Amino acid sequence: MNTPAASADLNIPLTAEDYEALEDILDDLRERGEDVPQWEFCEGAMAALLCTRRLIMPDEYLPVLLGTGVDGDNHFRDTGQAGRFLMLWTRRWNEVAQSLGADVETLEDERTYEPEVMDVRGAVASLPDDARAEIGDQELPAFAQVWALGFMFVVENWPEEWAAPRDKEAAAVLNDALDAIVALTEDDTAPPTVSMHAEDGPPSVSDERLNAFGAAIWAVYDLRELWQSVGPRVETVRKEPTPGRNDPCWCGSGKKYKKCHGLA
């Protein structure tokens, strides 16, 4: 899925048209693979991948994320579509990485990471009556719920990279941060007070949900800082036990170890 894009182009933030292009590609992929997620799910997964203890490469995570499996067909229509997707993905990846690397002290800072999430309930509530009637009682995700599910998808699929550190303080940071994100995977059952879809739209998101969303963003910062400070996991080197000086040598010579290989 390589594409000959200039490096400078990969640092340009995505536009609304770019996000529409990503959704169109995902819609097309879904015709050949029903497990292909929505972009908001991918957005959450991307944030988790940027926080993961080990740098996981696209050829490892994209087959899992797009539902193809390690040995499955990649579902892309052609190399052009695959290249277009990877180029847009990389631009968003660089944008998010830059935001998470910024030294921000408030969520109002323009450099702060802003997940690309939708207020689906607000969008539906703003529809004309006949359009809402067509949707009926279909269950709609709460604000940022799909993003949080995408984040936890990565945590669950690479559990060894999210195992708690031995340091108790670091382990507490990990647990608190993950709890903040898990909270968003639950429904928003508090009374709605604001619409994130339109400034004057019908209320669809509660104050409690907005506070939880802010806490989840700070949790992403905490997780990225945690794993960058801890570093990748180091495989334990297990040394075979050395025979005692008077034990039989391991080579089967019949001599004592000290009289055989122990001489070395």
GURO-254103 format. One record per atom (N, C-alpha, C): residue in one letter; x, y, z. Coordinates in steps of 0.02 Angstrom, whole numbers, padded with zeros to 5 digits, always signed. Example, Ala and Ser with C-alpha at 12.3 -4.5 7.8 and 13.67 -1.06 7.14 Angstrom:
BEGIN
A+00660-00284+00390
A+00615-00225+00390
A+00660-00165+00390
S+00642-00112+00354
S+00684-00053+00357
S+00645+00002+00394
// end
This chain:
BEGIN
M+00041-00060+00000
M+00000+00000+00000
M+00043+00062+00000
N+00097+00062-00035
N+00141+00120-00038
N+00116+00168-00092
T+00128+00232-00081
T+00108+00282-00129
T+00163+00334-00136
P+00177+00357-00196
P+00231+00405-00206
P+00211+00476-00189
A+00196+00489-00125
A+00176+00556-00105
A+00236+00593-00078
A+00240+00657-00092
A+00295+00698-00067
A+00290+00703+00008
S+00347+00704+00043
S+00346+00705+00115
S+00312+00767+00142
A+00318+00823+00107
A+00286+00885+00130
A+00211+00878+00131
D+00183+00842+00082
D+00111+00833+00077
D+00083+00793+00137
L+00125+00752+00167
L+00102+00710+00222
L+00096+00748+00287
N+00115+00811+00288
N+00109+00852+00348
N+00053+00903+00343
I+00012+00897+00291
I-00045+00942+00283
I-00105+00914+00320
P-00136+00952+00366
P-00195+00927+00402
P-00251+00909+00354
L-00292+00861+00373
L-00348+00840+00331
L-00402+00894+00330
T-00434+00901+00274
T-00491+00946+00266
T-00556+00906+00272
A-00611+00942+00272
A-00676+00908+00273
A-00684+00863+00213
E-00659+00885+00155
E-00663+00844+00095
E-00620+00781+00102
D-00564+00786+00136
D-00521+00728+00147
D-00556+00676+00191
Y-00590+00699+00243
Y-00627+00652+00285
Y-00683+00619+00247
E-00715+00656+00203
E-00767+00626+00161
E-00737+00573+00115
A-00677+00587+00090
A-00643+00538+00047
A-00627+00475+00086
L-00606+00482+00149
L-00593+00423+00190
L-00656+00383+00202
E-00711+00418+00217
E-00774+00383+00228
E-00796+00347+00165
D-00786+00378+00108
D-00805+00346+00044
D-00765+00282+00033
I-00700+00285+00048
I-00658+00225+00040
I-00682+00170+00088
L-00695+00189+00150
L-00718+00139+00199
L-00785+00110+00179
D-00830+00152+00152
D-00894+00127+00127
D-00884+00076+00071
D-00837+00092+00027
D-00823+00047-00029
D-00792-00019-00004
L-00746-00014+00044
L-00716-00073+00073
L-00768-00117+00107
R-00818-00085+00136
R-00870-00122+00173
R-00912-00165+00127
E-00913-00149+00063
E-00949-00191+00015
E-00915-00258+00006
R-00851-00262+00022
R-00814-00324+00014
R-00791-00353+00080
G-00801-00316+00134
G-00783-00340+00201
G-00828-00306+00252
E-00876-00343+00278
E-00928-00313+00320
E-00901-00288+00387
D-00841-00309+00407
D-00813-00288+00471
D-00773-00223+00467
V-00770-00192+00409
V-00733-00129+00402
V-00769-00075+00443
P-00734-00042+00489
P-00767+00006+00534
P-00777+00074+00504
Q-00812+00117+00541
Q-00820+00186+00522
Q-00755+00224+00537
W-00750+00285+00508
W-00689+00323+00519
W-00680+00341+00592
E-00734+00357+00629
E-00726+00376+00699
E-00693+00319+00739
F-00711+00258+00723
F-00679+00200+00755
F-00605+00198+00738
C-00588+00211+00674
C-00518+00213+00653
C-00481+00270+00688
E-00515+00325+00697
E-00485+00383+00732
E-00465+00364+00803
G-00509+00328+00838
G-00492+00306+00905
G-00435+00256+00905
A-00436+00210+00856
A-00383+00161+00851
A-00316+00195+00838
M-00316+00246+00796
M-00255+00282+00780
M-00226+00314+00843
A-00269+00344+00884
A-00245+00375+00946
A-00212+00323+00991
A-00243+00264+00995
A-00214+00211+01037
A-00148+00187+01009
L-00144+00180+00943
L-00081+00158+00912
L-00025+00207+00924
L-00041+00271+00928
L+00009+00322+00942
L+00030+00322+01016
C-00009+00288+01058
C+00007+00284+01129
C+00036+00216+01148
T+00033+00168+01103
T+00053+00100+01120
T+00127+00098+01137
R+00143+00054+01184
R+00212+00050+01209
R+00262+00036+01153
R+00246-00011+01109
R+00289-00027+01052
R+00260+00005+00989
L+00303+00030+00947
L+00280+00058+00883
L+00257+00000+00839
I+00192-00002+00826
I+00163-00055+00784
I+00157-00027+00713
M+00182-00064+00664
M+00184-00039+00596
M+00118-00052+00560
P+00104-00012+00507
P+00041-00018+00471
P+00028-00088+00443
D+00081-00122+00420
D+00068-00189+00392
D+00048-00239+00445
E+00054-00220+00509
E+00031-00264+00563
E-00039-00243+00586
Y-00052-00178+00593
Y-00116-00158+00622
Y-00172-00147+00571
L-00156-00126+00510
L-00210-00112+00463
L-00251-00174+00445
P-00220-00233+00433
P-00262-00292+00420
P-00309-00308+00477
V-00287-00297+00539
V-00330-00310+00597
V-00385-00258+00602
L-00367-00195+00593
L-00414-00140+00600
L-00468-00142+00547
L-00448-00158+00485
L-00496-00157+00430
L-00534-00223+00424
G-00522-00269+00471
G-00561-00330+00473
G-00543-00382+00422
T-00483-00378+00393
T-00465-00426+00342
T-00430-00487+00370
G-00403-00481+00430
G-00363-00536+00458
G-00294-00535+00428
V-00248-00569+00459
V-00178-00568+00437
V-00170-00596+00368
D-00207-00650+00351
D-00199-00683+00287
D-00255-00667+00238
G-00297-00619+00256
G-00355-00606+00213
G-00341-00559+00156
D-00388-00555+00110
D-00385-00508+00055
D-00390-00438+00084
N-00351-00391+00059
N-00351-00324+00089
N-00413-00283+00069
H-00454-00309+00024
H-00518-00278+00006
H-00513-00214-00035
F-00454-00184-00041
F-00450-00123-00080
F-00465-00138-00153
R-00497-00090-00185
R-00518-00101-00255
R-00458-00107-00301
D-00407-00066-00288
D-00347-00068-00329
D-00291-00033-00290
T-00232-00031-00320
T-00175+00000-00285
T-00185+00075-00278
G-00222+00106-00323
G-00235+00177-00318
G-00276+00193-00257
Q-00328+00154-00244
Q-00370+00164-00185
Q-00331+00151-00121
A-00290+00098-00122
A-00249+00083-00064
A-00200+00139-00049
G-00169+00165-00102
G-00121+00219-00093
G-00154+00283-00068
R-00214+00297-00094
R-00251+00356-00072
R-00269+00351+00002
F-00291+00292+00023
F-00309+00282+00093
F-00247+00291+00138
L-00192+00260+00119
L-00132+00263+00160
L-00105+00334+00164
M-00110+00371+00109
M-00087+00441+00110
M-00129+00483+00158
L-00195+00476+00155
L-00238+00513+00200
L-00228+00491+00272
W-00221+00426+00282
W-00208+00400+00349
W-00144+00429+00378
T-00092+00431+00338
T-00027+00456+00362
T-00031+00530+00378
R-00067+00568+00339
R-00074+00639+00353
R-00109+00650+00420
R-00162+00611+00432
R-00197+00618+00496
R-00153+00593+00553
W-00116+00539+00541
W-00070+00512+00591
W-00019+00566+00612
N+00011+00599+00564
N+00060+00651+00579
N+00029+00709+00617
E-00032+00726+00598
E-00067+00781+00631
E-00081+00764+00705
V-00106+00704+00717
V-00120+00683+00785
V-00056+00678+00826
A-00004+00649+00796
A+00060+00642+00831
A+00087+00710+00851
Q+00081+00759+00807
Q+00105+00826+00823
Q+00065+00856+00882
S+00000+00845+00881
S-00042+00871+00936
S-00025+00838+01002
L-00015+00772+01001
L-00001+00736+01063
L+00070+00752+01088
G+00113+00775+01044
G+00180+00794+01064
G+00186+00866+01088
A+00132+00904+01080
A+00134+00975+01100
A+00126+00981+01176
D+00158+01031+01204
D+00155+01044+01276
D+00095+01089+01289
V+00036+01059+01297
V-00025+01098+01307
V-00047+01093+01380
E-00077+01146+01404
E-00100+01148+01473
E-00175+01156+01479
T-00208+01168+01422
T-00280+01176+01422
T-00308+01148+01357
L-00369+01122+01359
L-00400+01094+01299
L-00420+01149+01250
E-00417+01211+01272
E-00432+01267+01227
E-00373+01286+01183
D-00314+01259+01199
D-00254+01272+01159
D-00266+01245+01088
E-00252+01286+01038
E-00265+01265+00969
E-00222+01206+00947
R-00169+01191+00984
R-00127+01134+00968
R-00152+01069+00998
T-00203+01072+01040
T-00229+01013+01075
T-00258+00962+01027
Y-00249+00899+01043
Y-00279+00845+01003
Y-00355+00850+01005
E-00385+00852+00946
E-00457+00854+00940
E-00480+00793+00900
P-00505+00742+00934
P-00529+00683+00897
P-00584+00701+00847
E-00581+00669+00790
E-00632+00680+00739
E-00691+00634+00756
V-00739+00662+00793
V-00797+00623+00815
V-00861+00658+00793
M-00915+00619+00790
M-00979+00644+00767
M-01031+00642+00823
D-01073+00692+00824
D-01132+00691+00868
D-01189+00662+00826
V-01191+00596+00822
V-01241+00563+00780
V-01312+00578+00804
R-01321+00578+00869
R-01388+00591+00895
R-01410+00662+00880
G-01362+00709+00884
G-01379+00777+00867
G-01395+00785+00793
A-01358+00749+00750
A-01371+00753+00678
A-01440+00725+00661
V-01458+00670+00693
V-01524+00640+00680
V-01579+00684+00707
A-01568+00713+00766
A-01619+00756+00796
A-01632+00818+00754
S-01583+00837+00713
S-01590+00897+00672
S-01623+00882+00605
L-01635+00819+00590
L-01666+00800+00527
L-01740+00819+00526
P-01769+00826+00467
P-01842+00836+00462
P-01879+00776+00491
D-01941+00786+00509
D-01980+00733+00542
D-01983+00670+00500
D-01993+00676+00434
D-02000+00616+00392
D-01934+00577+00389
A-01878+00612+00389
A-01813+00579+00387
A-01800+00544+00454
R-01819+00576+00509
R-01811+00544+00575
R-01855+00483+00581
A-01914+00486+00551
A-01961+00430+00554
A-01932+00369+00519
E-01893+00379+00466
E-01863+00323+00430
E-01812+00287+00474
I-01778+00324+00517
I-01729+00294+00562
I-01763+00255+00617
G-01821+00280+00639
G-01861+00246+00689
G-01825+00240+00756
D-01829+00181+00785
D-01800+00170+00851
D-01729+00141+00848
Q-01696+00151+00792
Q-01628+00125+00784
Q-01583+00154+00838
E-01544+00110+00870
E-01499+00132+00923
E-01442+00173+00894
L-01431+00232+00922
L-01379+00277+00897
L-01323+00283+00949
P-01260+00286+00926
P-01205+00291+00974
P-01204+00359+01009
A-01181+00359+01070
A-01173+00421+01107
A-01112+00459+01080
F-01107+00522+01096
F-01052+00563+01074
F-00985+00532+01096
A-00940+00522+01048
A-00873+00496+01058
A-00871+00422+01079
Q-00928+00389+01079
Q-00929+00318+01099
Q-00892+00274+01048
V-00902+00287+00984
V-00869+00247+00933
V-00793+00258+00935
W-00773+00320+00947
W-00701+00336+00953
W-00670+00296+01010
A-00704+00295+01068
A-00678+00258+01126
A-00675+00183+01112
L-00724+00157+01076
L-00724+00086+01059
L-00665+00070+01013
G-00649+00115+00967
G-00591+00105+00924
G-00527+00105+00963
F-00521+00149+01012
F-00461+00152+01054
F-00453+00086+01092
M-00507+00063+01123
M-00502+00001+01163
M-00493-00060+01119
F-00513-00057+01056
F-00501-00112+01009
F-00426-00126+01004
V-00386-00074+01001
V-00314-00082+00997
V-00287-00110+01063
V-00312-00085+01118
V-00289-00110+01184
V-00304-00184+01190
E-00362-00205+01167
E-00382-00275+01174
E-00346-00321+01125
N-00326-00295+01067
N-00294-00337+01017
N-00219-00341+01025
W-00190-00295+01063
W-00118-00298+01078
W-00109-00293+01154
P-00137-00339+01192
P-00136-00333+01265
P-00066-00333+01294
E-00018-00368+01261
E+00049-00370+01289
E+00082-00301+01288
E+00059-00257+01244
E+00088-00190+01241
E+00054-00142+01291
W+00003-00167+01325
W-00033-00125+01373
W-00031-00155+01443
A+00012-00206+01453
A+00019-00236+01519
A+00045-00184+01569
A+00019-00186+01629
A+00037-00136+01679
A+00112-00139+01695
P+00145-00082+01700
P+00216-00080+01721
P+00223-00105+01793
R+00283-00124+01811
R+00295-00146+01880
R+00291-00089+01929
D+00311-00030+01907
D+00308+00028+01951
D+00235+00044+01968
K+00219+00046+02033
K+00150+00054+02055
K+00120+00121+02033
E+00161+00173+02036
E+00135+00239+02016
E+00120+00240+01942
A+00163+00211+01901
A+00151+00208+01829
A+00091+00165+01813
A+00083+00110+01850
A+00026+00065+01839
A-00039+00101+01856
A-00038+00144+01907
A-00097+00181+01926
A-00116+00232+01872
V-00065+00264+01843
V-00078+00310+01787
V-00110+00274+01729
L-00084+00215+01713
L-00112+00175+01658
L-00185+00157+01672
N-00199+00132+01731
N-00267+00111+01747
N-00316+00170+01747
D-00296+00226+01775
D-00340+00285+01777
D-00354+00311+01707
A-00303+00311+01665
A-00312+00337+01596
A-00358+00291+01556
L-00347+00226+01562
L-00390+00179+01525
L-00462+00182+01551
D-00470+00191+01616
D-00538+00197+01644
D-00574+00257+01615
A-00537+00312+01604
A-00567+00372+01576
A-00592+00360+01505
I-00556+00319+01467
I-00577+00304+01398
I-00632+00253+01398
V-00627+00203+01442
V-00680+00153+01446
V-00746+00185+01464
A-00745+00238+01504
A-00807+00272+01523
A-00845+00297+01462
L-00809+00316+01410
L-00841+00340+01349
L-00870+00284+01307
T-00850+00222+01319
T-00880+00167+01282
T-00951+00153+01306
E-00970+00182+01363
E-01037+00173+01390
E-01084+00225+01360
D-01149+00214+01370
D-01199+00260+01343
D-01201+00325+01383
D-01224+00378+01351
D-01235+00442+01385
D-01308+00444+01406
T-01321+00431+01470
T-01390+00427+01494
T-01411+00489+01533
A-01366+00537+01543
A-01383+00598+01579
A-01424+00645+01534
P-01460+00692+01563
P-01501+00737+01523
P-01459+00777+01473
P-01477+00778+01409
P-01439+00816+01360
P-01446+00891+01370
T-01392+00927+01359
T-01393+01000+01369
T-01367+01038+01309
V-01331+01005+01263
V-01300+01040+01207
V-01297+00994+01146
S-01296+01024+01088
S-01286+00987+01026
S-01216+01002+01000
M-01177+00949+00987
M-01111+00957+00957
M-01115+00957+00881
H-01174+00943+00855
H-01184+00942+00782
H-01196+01011+00755
A-01236+01050+00789
A-01252+01118+00767
A-01261+01162+00828
E-01236+01223+00823
E-01236+01268+00881
E-01306+01279+00908
D-01356+01282+00863
D-01425+01294+00885
D-01468+01231+00877
G-01435+01173+00873
G-01472+01111+00864
G-01503+01086+00929
P-01548+01037+00924
P-01580+01008+00983
P-01527+00977+01029
P-01533+00985+01095
P-01484+00956+01141
P-01479+00880+01132
S-01417+00855+01131
S-01407+00784+01119
S-01349+00756+01161
V-01310+00800+01194
V-01252+00778+01233
V-01257+00810+01302
S-01244+00771+01353
S-01249+00796+01422
S-01185+00831+01443
D-01190+00871+01495
D-01131+00903+01524
D-01083+00849+01550
E-01111+00796+01580
E-01069+00742+01606
E-01028+00710+01549
R-01060+00704+01491
R-01024+00673+01435
R-00967+00717+01411
L-00979+00781+01408
L-00927+00827+01387
L-00868+00826+01435
N-00883+00823+01500
N-00829+00818+01549
N-00790+00753+01541
A-00826+00699+01528
A-00793+00634+01519
A-00751+00634+01455
F-00774+00669+01404
F-00737+00675+01341
F-00671+00712+01353
G-00675+00767+01390
G-00614+00804+01406
G-00566+00763+01447
A-00592+00724+01494
A-00548+00680+01534
A-00515+00627+01491
A-00551+00603+01440
A-00523+00552+01396
A-00467+00580+01353
I-00474+00643+01332
I-00420+00674+01293
I-00357+00680+01335
W-00365+00703+01397
W-00306+00708+01441
W-00277+00638+01454
A-00321+00588+01455
A-00297+00519+01466
A-00252+00497+01408
V-00268+00517+01347
V-00226+00500+01290
V-00157+00530+01298
Y-00154+00593+01319
Y-00090+00625+01333
Y-00051+00587+01386
D-00086+00567+01440
D-00052+00531+01494
D-00024+00465+01470
L-00062+00429+01428
L-00040+00364+01404
L+00020+00371+01358
R+00019+00420+01314
R+00076+00430+01269
R+00139+00447+01309
E+00132+00492+01358
E+00190+00510+01400
E+00214+00451+01441
L+00167+00410+01466
L+00186+00352+01507
L+00229+00304+01467
W+00205+00283+01409
W+00241+00232+01371
W+00306+00260+01341
Q+00307+00324+01327
Q+00370+00353+01302
Q+00423+00353+01358
S+00401+00362+01419
S+00448+00363+01475
S+00469+00292+01495
V+00423+00245+01490
V+00439+00176+01508
V+00480+00141+01454
G+00462+00154+01390
G+00497+00124+01334
G+00470+00056+01317
P+00492+00028+01260
P+00468-00038+01238
P+00486-00093+01288
R+00447-00146+01285
R+00461-00203+01328
R+00527-00235+01307
V+00565-00257+01357
V+00629-00290+01345
V+00621-00364+01360
E+00635-00405+01309
E+00629-00477+01319
E+00680-00501+01370
T+00656-00542+01416
T+00700-00570+01468
T+00745-00624+01437
V+00810-00617+01446
V+00857-00666+01422
V+00867-00719+01476
R+00847-00780+01460
R+00853-00834+01509
R+00917-00873+01497
K+00960-00874+01547
K+01023-00909+01542
K+01016-00979+01569
E+01039-01027+01530
E+01036-01097+01552
E+01079-01105+01616
P+01053-01144+01665
P+01092-01153+01727
P+01159-01187+01713
T+01211-01163+01746
T+01278-01192+01738
T+01287-01250+01787
P+01311-01308+01763
P+01321-01365+01808
P+01371-01348+01863
G+01363-01380+01921
G+01412-01373+01974
G+01479-01402+01953
R+01533-01382+01985
R+01600-01404+01965
R+01607-01480+01968
N+01573-01512+02015
N+01579-01584+02022
N+01521-01623+01990
D+01476-01587+01954
D+01421-01620+01919
D+01447-01650+01854
P+01413-01702+01828
P+01432-01729+01762
P+01426-01674+01709
C+01473-01673+01663
C+01472-01622+01610
C+01412-01633+01566
W+01383-01579+01543
W+01322-01582+01502
W+01334-01614+01434
C+01397-01620+01412
C+01411-01646+01345
C+01407-01722+01341
G+01400-01755+01400
G+01394-01827+01399
G+01460-01864+01398
S+01516-01830+01412
S+01582-01863+01410
S+01593-01911+01468
G+01553-01904+01522
G+01563-01944+01581
G+01610-01912+01630
K+01642-01859+01612
K+01688-01824+01656
K+01650-01772+01698
K+01680-01752+01753
K+01652-01698+01791
K+01658-01633+01751
Y+01611-01589+01765
Y+01610-01525+01728
Y+01677-01488+01734
K+01707-01488+01794
K+01769-01451+01804
K+01827-01481+01764
K+01822-01545+01746
K+01875-01578+01709
K+01861-01578+01634
C+01803-01551+01615
C+01785-01552+01543
C+01772-01481+01518
H+01710-01465+01503
H+01695-01398+01476
H+01704-01343+01528
G+01705-01362+01593
G+01718-01313+01644
G+01787-01285+01643
L+01832-01317+01608
L+01901-01292+01603
L+01904-01226+01565
A+01855-01217+01519
A+01856-01156+01479
A+01839-01096+01521
// end
